[in-house]
Amino acid sequence: MAGTVKIKKSKNLRFRLISVLYLLFISLTVLQIPIEWFRINYSLLDYLNKSTKSEMNIPALKDCYDYVEDLDKRYLEALGGYNPTTGKYNEPNGYSVSDVFFFKPGTGDILFDKLTKLNEFYLSKPANDPKRLEFQKLFALDLQNGLADGKKKIYLEWKFKHGPANVVRTFLGEMLLRFKLLNGGLEFQGEKGRNSIVMMAYNIESARPGDTVKIVVLDHEKMKVSATLNEKVFTLNKWKSDTLLFIPPTAGDYSLLFSKNGFEESLKIKVMPKGFVGKSEHAFQTFYEGKSAELRYVNLLNVGSASCNCDPNLSIDKSKGLVKFTPNSPGWCKFKITSTDGMGLLNDSVFIQQIPIPFIVVDGASNRTVSVGRLSNSKKLSFKAVHPDMPNFNYTIENMDVKLVGLKDGVKTINGGTIELTADQIAQLQYVVIDKFSIQTQIKPIQFQEPLVIQIKR
């Protein structure tokens, strides 16, 4: 009979905590990768692959080049779910395939061995040999991270561990480019033998109105660029060196046309409506029906009007970029801001909570106890309904069901939030029990039915 080991509950919880922290560490590691890698990867990889090479006569160099080419094809097959037309993967930011593929026998280990032989080949040349110096310059980071010392595990972890799919493919393409540079005779040419126009595009997949989309071209001299939206054509001419700065004024599907020397190239950009800013900075902000609130927007051009489904009297301060509203119902409140010509600029929503049940405060009470001396002086008990999240909100106690313990009176309903008492009643009174409060707000009436007991201390 197999033996069993009982793990203490505290240790089991510790193991779970360690697992969660490990997953968090992996996530934070991936977040260190610049977001621009994800946005421009396909264009960058396509650009690298357009370079041509002359015949490679150095066996160690040709061996490395052929192996990396084959490794890239095998890695692409391992990824699965790849669309060569769009250059997108089912999981472009996933790294699970990378962590398995490059660390199994016959992949990353062979790559390291071939790179080691290439390093040895150039090390055998004189210290001042131009090609040796070129190799050391092109592979400086590789040499610093394990290649020079023969540390295979360190090198492979530095190069591929937790590498998202689209980033790893760019790494491999960039390595092939370095091999071509070492070989010499490198040149770039576009498809079908003509010069490419668009080289790279930044922020193209997450553009919003007012954002800057950067498009890098090959020599913008004598180039004409136009954008079309809903059959309306306008010229683009804001350049920074060879980078076109395109700032979409509204949301929509834009078609950019680049023309030069009889060649044309088009680029489609889908601009999504913006959202309000600052919501992540105020993650714990809660919106309540009846409570005035405001939301902020930035970089919206030609703002026309704003609307939402929870406040017909919503207002907009265009000079400060603020939308001010007072929700009149709970649930999702959807906002829309349009330009002066009716085009969409912003779509967003916030969740509205119901009016919070207030806390009942008794004047002169401490820990739900009132001294008979204080009560004899005031001859009344006053109640207020308040809530810390609703500082300027009006809770009015309409009536309350009261039982005066010590008197022969039963439960009776008292209008307002004050109980008037005579000296004789105070002399006999032991407890005051409130069974129910009926409270009127500026939005709707609410009921507070948790019994409240006030002790009369003698």
N, C-alpha and C positions, 0 to 999 in steps of 0.2 A: 504494500500500500504506500503510495507516494506520500511524503511528508508535506505539510503545509506550514507556511509562515504567515502569521497575522501581523499586518502592518498597522501601527497605531494611527488613529485618526489624525493626530497632529502631524505625523510624518507624511501621511497621504496628502494632506492639504499643502504641505511644504513642497512635495513633488509636483503637484499641480501648479503651484505658484511659480516654481522654477521653469516649468514648461511654458507658461504664459509669458514670463519675462524673456525667455529665449526667442519666442515668436516675435515679441515686441522688438527685440534687438535686431532680428533679421529685417523687420519692416523698416526700422530706422536706418539700417545700412543701405537699403534700396533707395530711401528718400534722399540719400546724399548724392545720388546721380543727378546732374543738372537736367532740368526738365526739357531744355532745348534739344538734348539727345533724342528724346522721344518724338519731338515735333518735326525735326528735320531729317530723321534717320534715312527715310526712303530716298529723298532727293540727294542726300550726301552719298549714300551707298551707290546710287545710280551714277552720280558724277564720278566717283572713284573708278567704277567699272568701265567708264568710257575711255580710259587711258589705254594706249596701245604700247606694246613692247617689241623690241627687236629680239632676235634669237639669243637665247642664253647659252653661253659656252662654258660657264663655270659649273661643274657637276654639282657641287654642294649647294649652290644658289638655285639651280634648276630643280634639284631634288626638293628643296624647301618650298619653292613656288608650286610645283605640281602637287605636293602633299597638302598644302593649305587650300588649294583649289578643290581637291577631292574632299578634304575635311569640311569645307563649307557646304558642299553638296550633301554630304552625309548628315550634317547638322540640320540642314533644311528639311531633309526627309524625316528626321527625328522630331522636328517641331510639329509637322502636320498642320493642316488648317491655314495654308498660306495662299494668298491671292497675288500672283505675279503682276497683275495689271495695276492694282492699287498699292502693292508693296506692303500690305497689312497682314498681320497674323491674328489668329483667334485670341491669343493671349500675348500681345506685344510686350507687355511689362512683366510677364511671368519669367521666373528664373529656375524653375524646377528641372526643366530639360537640360539647361546648362550645367547644373550641379551634378547631374548624372552622366551626361554625355562625355564631358572633357576629363572626367576622373575615372572612367573605366578603361581597362587595358586596350591598347590599340588605337587610342585617339590622342589625348593631350600628352601622354608620356612619349609617344613617337615624335610628336611635334617638337617637344623639348630636346630630344636626342638629335634631331636634324638641325635645330637651331644651334645646339652645342657644337656640332661639326662645322657649321658655317662660321661660328665665332672662332674656332680653332684655325680655320683656313685663313681668316684675315689676321689673326694674331701671329701667324707664321711669317707675315710680311714685315718689312722694316717699320720701325716706329713712326717714321715720317712719310710712309707710303700714302698717297692721296686716297686710295680706295679703303685702306684700313681706317684712316681718319673719318672717312665718310660713313663707313659701317658703324664706328663707335658713336658718331653723332646721331645717325638714324635710329639706332637701337640703344640709346643711352638709358632710357627708363627700364628696358628689358634687362640690360646688364646690371643695373642697380638693384633689381628686384629678383635676383636668384640666378639669372642666366650666367653671369660671370663666375659665380661660385659653384655652379653645378647643383644648385638646390632646386630640384624639380618640383617638390610639393609647394614650396614658397612661391615659385614662379607661377604655377598653374592656379593657385588660389588668388594671387594678385591679379592675374589676367582674366580669369573666367568665373570665379566663385560668386554666386548670387548675381550674375550678369543677366539682365533682361534680354530676351531673344533679339529684339531689333538692335540693341547696343552691341551684342556679341557679333552679330553679322557685320556690323560696321567695323568692329575691331579687326575681323578677318580680312575685310576688303582693304582696310588701311594697311595691314601687314603685306598684302599682295602689292600694294602701291609702293611700299618701301623696297620690296624686292626688285620692282621695275626700275626704281630710281638707282639702286645699286648697279643694275645691269647696264643702265644708260639707254639713250635713244628713246626717251619717253616723250609722248605728245598727247594732247587731248583733242578729240574730235567728236562731234555729235552724231546723231543718228543719220543714216543714209548719206554720210560723207559731208554734211553741212555743219556749220557752226551752231552750237547750242545757244539759245538766247537766255532762258531761265536756268540758273545754276542751283539755287537753293531758295527756300521760302520759310520764314520763321513765323510762328504764331498763327499759322494758316488753319489749324484744326480747332482753335478755341477763340476765334476772333469775335469780338463784341463791338457794338457801335462806340466810336470814340477811341478804340484801341488802335495801336500802330502795327500794321502787318509789314514786315520787312522782306523784300524780294530781291535777291542778289542776281544780277545779270552779267553777261560777258560783254563788257564795254558798252555803256549806255549812249555813247556818242551817236548822233543821228538816229536814235531809236525813238519811236512813237508808241505811247501806251495809252489805251483807253479802257474805260470800265463801262459795263452795261448792266443796268438794273431795271427790270420791268420795261424794257424797250427804250429806256432813257439812257443816252450815251453821254459821258463826260470824260474830258481829258485828264490824265494824271501826269504831273511833271515835277513832283517834289522828290528830289534826289539827294542822297548823301554818298558821294563818290559813285560807285556802281551799284548802290543799294536804293531801290525804290521804296519810299515810305508811303504806304497806302493807309489812309484813315477812313474806314467806312462810316458814313454819316448815319445810316440806319441799318436795321436788320434786313436780311434778304439774301437771295442767291445772286452773287456778282459773277460776271464773266469778264476777265481781264484779257486784252488782246495786245501782244507785243509785236511790233513790226519793225524790221530793219533789213535793208538791202534786198528787198523782194521776198524775204522769208517772214513767216508769221508763226506765232506760238501763242496758245491760249491757256489760261489758268482759271479754274473754277474755285471760288471761295464762298463758302456758306457762312454768313454772319448771323449768329444767334442773338436774340434780345438779351440785354443786360439784366442784372439783378441788383438789388440794393446792396450797398457796401456797409461794412461795420457789423453785420449780423454775427460773424464769427468772433469778433472782438467782444460782443455782448451775448455770449452763448446762453447765459442764464437769464436773459431778459424774458419776461413773460408778458404777453399782451392779454388784457382782460376787456370784456365787453363793458362799455361805459367809461373806460379810462383813456384819456387823451394820450396819444403817442405820436411819434414821428419816425420816419425812415429817411435815409440819406442816399443820394446817388451822385456819381461823378462822371465827368467827360461825356455828357450827352449833348449833342448839337441840335440847335433849332427846336428846343422843347416846346411842344404845343400845349397839351392838356394831359391830365391824369384822372384815372377813375378806379374804383374798387367796388366790390359787391357787399361791403359791410358798413359803408358810410356814404350816403348820397351827397353829403356836404363836405367831402374831402377837399382840402386846399393844397396848393403847391406854391412853394417859395422858390422861384427860379434863380434868384440871386444867390441863395445859400444852398441850393440843391436839396431841398427838404420837402417831403410829403407829410402833411399833418392830417391826422384822422382820429375819430372817436368811434370805435366799433360798436354797432348796435345789436350784434348777435354773435353767438359762439360758432366755432368751426373754422374752416380755412377761408381766409380773406385773400382774394386774388386781385393783384394790382396790375395796371397797364398804363404806360406812358407812351404817347405818340408824338410825332414831330408836328410842326406847323402845317405840313401837307398831308398829315394823316398816316404816315409810315410808322411802323413799330420801332420803338427804341428800347423799351424795358418790359419784361414780364416777370413777375415774382409773386410770392405768396407768403403769408405768415399765419400761424395758428392762433386763434383767439380762444382764450379760456372763458368759462362761465364766471359770473360775478362771484368772487370768493365769499364764503360764509364768514361773517365778521366775528370778532372777539367781543364779548360783553364785559364792559368795565363798570365797576360800582364805585361811585364817588365816596371817598373816605374809608374804603375797605382795604384791609391788608390781609392777603392770603385768605380771601373770602370770609373775613371776620370783621365785624363792626362793633366798637365799644358802645355800651349802653349810654355812656356819658355824651359821646359825640352825637348819637342818635337823639338823645333828649334835647340837645341844643338845636339841631337842625329840624327835627320832627319830620324827616322824610328820607327816603332812599332813592337816589337818582341813578339811572342806568344809561350807558352810552354804548353804541355799536360802532366799532372801528376795525380797520385792517391795515397793517403796516405797509402793504403794497398799494394801498389806495388812499394816499394822504389827502387828496382834495375831493374825494368821493363822498357823497351824501347818503349815509345810512340813517334813516329816521325810524325810531321805534313807534309803530302805530298803536299797538296794544300788547298786553302780556297777561298770561294766565298765572295768577298768584295765589299761593296758600300761605297763610300766616300761622305757623305752628305755635301753639300756646293759647291761641284764641279759639273761640267756638266757631268762627267763620270757616266755611268750606272754601273750595277753589272759586275764585271770582276773576272776572276779566276787568283789567284796569286800562283805560285809554292813556296813551302816551308812555313815557319812560320814567315816570316818577310815582312813588308810592307815598302818599301823605299819611301820617300817623299821629294819633292823639297821645297824650301823656298816659292815659289808662292803657291803651294798646301797647305802648312801649314797655310799661311795667309788667305786662303778662307775656310779651313776645320772647320766644326762644330761638326760632329759626324763621327765615323767609325762603320759601321754595318757589322758584319760577319754572313752571312746566313748559311754557312755550312763549317765544317772542314772535310777533308778526312785524316784519320790517319792510318799509317801503324804500326803494332806491329810485334814482332818476331813470332807470331802465325798466325795472319790473319789481314786483313784490317777492320777498323770499321769507321762508319760515325757518326759525332756529328752535329746534325741539329737544335739545339736550338739557336735561334738568340742571338748574343752577341753584345751589344751596348756600345761603348766607347765614352764618352763625352770629347771634347777638351775645357778645362777651360781657359778663357781669363781674 
